[in-house]
Amino acid sequence: MPFVALDWLKDHVEVVPGTDIKQLSYDLVKVGLEEEAIHPAAVIGPLVAGRVLTLDAKEQSNGKVINYCRVDVGEFNDRPGEGKEPSELPSRGIICGAHNFKVGDLVVVSLPGAVLPGDFQISARKTYGHVSDGMICSQRELGIGDDHNGIIVLEQLLPEKAAAGELPVPGESVIELLGLGEETLEINITPDRGYCFAMRGVGREYAHSTGAKFTDLGLAENLPSGAVPTVTGDGFAVKVADETPVNGRVGCDRFVTRIVTGVDAQAATPDWMVRRLEQAGMRSISLAVDATNYVMLDLGQPLHAYDLDKVCEPIVVRRAKGGEKLTTLDEVERTLDPEDLLITDSPEGAEGSRVLGLAGVMGGASTEVTADTVNVLVEAAHFQPTSIARTARRHKLPTEASKRFERGVDFELAPVAAQRVVDILVEYGGGNDSGRVSDLNNTEPFPEIVMPLHEPARLTGVEYDQETITRLLKDVGCEVRVEDGKVIARPPSWRPDLTGSAHLVEEIARLAGYDTIPSRRPRPIAGRGYTPKQQARRDVGRALAQGGLVQVLSYPFISEDVFDAELLGEKDVRRQAVRVANPLADDQPLLRTSLLDTLLGVAQRNIARGNEQCAIFETGLVTRGMGTELTGSFGVAGKPDPDQQHALEKGVPYQPEHIAGVLVGQAELAGALGAGRSYDWADAVEFVRTVAQTLAVPMRVRGKDGRQRVANDNMMGEPDSPEAVAPFHPGRCARIVVRGACVGLAGQLHPAVCRNFGLPESACAFEIDFEKFTAAMPKKDLQVKSVSSFPPAKEDIALVVDADIPAADVQQVIEKQAGDLLEEVRIFDVFSGEQLGAGKKSLAFSVKIRSREGTLSAGEIQAVRTRIIKATAKKFKATLRA
C-alpha cells in the first residue's frame, strides 16, 4: 500500500498548518482512504550538531585506541565544573572509537533519551574509564548509509551547505536536515482508486477533504517549462501490432518516448530523492532507475529507462508467440504466453523480433541501464488494464508498475511524466535533452455519463441541490453540464472507474461527507423477518457458542493434498471437487466438498501458534461437483432462453450448507476441584445433539458399539471400512440419523489424520448436513406442555446384551416402550466381565416416568418396566442382570 509523507505531500497541496501524521490520517479517512499503519520516524529524541572541542586518544589494554572527547552541544552542555565528568568547558564528555575526525569538526551527536534505528536506545554509561554521555554517530547507525568505519563530519557530508555557511550550530537538531524525523502514513487503496497510488492522487483527495489548495503536477502547464515538447520527426519510432487483443481492446493505446544523451550513469541520486524512495519502501539503485521510480510514485505513471545504444528501431508492441522466452530484470527466464503483451525492438531491421520486456510489468535484462550507459531512452506508455493484470498473475510478478496499470493510469499523463524524468537526468546526471520526441496516441476520452438530478437523493436519502452536484463533480475533475433535468458528466482521464450514474452519486456522497447521510433503520415489511432457515442458523450458532465453541470463517479453497491428508479413498465422491478457473492461489484451485477440509487447517494453524485450547465451529457451504456439466456459451446481451437456462442450471454444482466443529484440548480445565478432562468423541456427539435440540429435530445416533457401522450417502466403501468414515476413527465415531437418513458423522478423528494436520491424537470433530436438519424442523410452532404437579417414578434397569449392540439402539427401544409417560432416560453404567460371560456387556439405564393426570400406581410403574424388559429381550435377547 502507498506510503504518504507530509513533506512530500506538500509539493502537491498546501497542507493545513499544524497538521501531523495522525491528523492527516483523519483527513484522508473522510474521503475514503483508510489508514493501514503509521510508521514512526527513524530517529526519536535529541539528535543534534556538536563541535569537537578536545580529543584525547589513549591506547587501552586490549590494544584498541579510544578517544575521549569534549563536545559542544549548545543548550545541552553541562555547565563548567558540573556534569557526570566535570570540565572547565561547557560541553559533554563522549567516548568514540572512530578516528576520521579532528578537533573543530562539526559532528552528529545523539544524546541520552534518543532512539536510533533498530530500537537502539542511547543512555549515559561508563566505559574505558570515562562516562560517555551520548554518542557521536556514523551513517550506518542512523540508517542513512553503509559507512560504519567513521563518524559523520557535517562539513564533508554537506559541502554545499558548509560553503554557504548554512550548517547547523552546536545544539541545533539535525533530524530534519538528515531526513530522519518524518513519520509516514500507510494507506489502504481500494481497486477503484488506483490514482491514489501516487502522491498526486493523495494530494487531490486531501484537498477534497480539507479544502486546501491543490496544484496538479500532472498537467503540462505546471512543468518548469510550462509545456511538453511537440512530437518531432526524428523521435524513436514505435508501432503497435496487437493482432489478438484481450476482450477486443488493443493492449497499448499510447506510447511516448524521449531521448537523453550524455548521461553520467554513475552520477549520485540526490539525497532528497533517495530519502523519499526509502520512505515509499524502495531502495535507490541508480539515477536513471531512481528517476523513473520517483516520478511513478509522485505522479502515478509507470516508466522505463532503456540503454538507447542497445535498442533498435522501431519498438513494436505485440503479443507473444509460442515458445518465446524472456529473462526479466529479476534474472528469471520466463516462458511467455500468447496472451502476454510485449515490448520488442527490431535488430537488423527485423521488426519486433527481439523481446525487451513484459509490457507494463517488468523489463528485460538485455537493455537495462548499466554503469556504462551514456544515452537513455525513456518510455512512458498506457496499457489496457485487463491485459496487464492477467500477465502479472500468470507470471506471479506483481510489480509496482503492474499494480498501477491494472487499476487504470491517467492516459494524459505519459508526456508530462516523461518530461519530468528527462529534467531529472539533465539536472542531476549531466545529460542533454536531445529534443527527439515520439508520441503514439490512440487514446479517446471516456464516454459521457447521464444522471438524473434526483438520482443522488434517490440513492442516498440526502437532497443535494443542482449547484452542489455540479460543483462536487467538477471537483472530482469531470466536465459537467445540465440539460433537461439531467447532469451530463465526462470523467477525467485519471478516473476510469467512473462508468455509470451510481459512481457519480458515490463521488457526490463521498465529497459531501458520508457523515451527512442520516442513519435510518430500514422498516421491515409487515409480517416478514428472518426466514426460518436464517433464524435456525442464528439459534444454532448462539447455542454452540454458549457451549464453548468459537465460530470461525475459513476460505473455501483447497488443494488435492487435503483429500490425501484426510485419508479419503480413491473412489470417494468427496474427491469430485469443482476446480476454479481463476483461483486466488494456484496451489488451492478446488472448492471444498466438506467443511472439515478447511476447518482442520484452521485448527492446525491455531495449534502451531501455541493455542492449545481450540474448540471451533463453522457454518458454511460446501460444493459437490457430481453430475454438473456446463455446456454451451452464454452472453450478457439478453435473458437466456429456456434451453440455455436449463444448461446453466445443470452447470451449477450442488452447494448444501453444513455445520462442522473441531475439538482440541480440555473440555474441563484442571483446577482445585478436579484434574480436568480432555474432549472426547462423546463431546462431539453432544454438540450435534445441541443442534438437534435447538431446532427441535428428532435425532438418533447409530453405530455398532466398538466398531460402529457408519455409512453415509456422501462416502464410499464398506460400512465398517476406514475409508467409509474418513477422516474419523472407524471405531470411535457415530453416524447421525434424521428421518431415517444419515446426515453426518461425529466422533474422534483418525490418528493418521491428526498427525497429517499436526493435531493431538485425541482431537475430535463433527460435521452434519444443515440442510437436512432444517428440512426436518417442525412446520408448526411448538406447543409447550404443562408441567405435571405429580411426583415422578424412577426405575433402574440393568440389561445384559451382546457386546456389539450399541447402547443407543437399546435406549431407543426403552423410549418407545415408556411412551408418553417418559420424562428422561439415560445410561449410567456400562460393565463387562467374566461373570457376564464372553461377548456380553451390561447396560444400566435410569428411567424416569411421570403422569400429568395423577400419581402413578405400583401397577402402572411395573407395567412400563415389564414392557421394556420384554421388548429388549425380543429384539436384543437381553436379560436382566442379576
Disulfide bonds with the S-S distance in Angstrom:
none
